[in-house]
Amino acid sequence: MSRRKSASQFEEAMEELEKLVEQMERGDISLEESLKSFERGIRLTRTCQQALQDAEQKVQILLEKNGQQTLEPFTDE
């Protein structure tokens, strides 16, 4: 899968997830519709999590030098 397609799918999934959350927060849908939206939201969340894991793996590969990890601890100063 190309990077653009993967990024596009991630963005589309996030947009749809945000719309579902807004719709459910308004409370103007039936319980059955809420459950369907929740199920869809779970699938979208898993899609996004997988895309993020894939991106993290690519970053780790790119940061590897001479077989050594060059990662440094993150400090939020």
Secondary structure, DSSP 8 states (H G I E B T S, - for coil): --HHHHHHHHHHHHHHHHHHHHHHHHT-S-HHHHHHHHHHHHHHHHHHHHHHHHHHHHHHHHH-BTTB---------
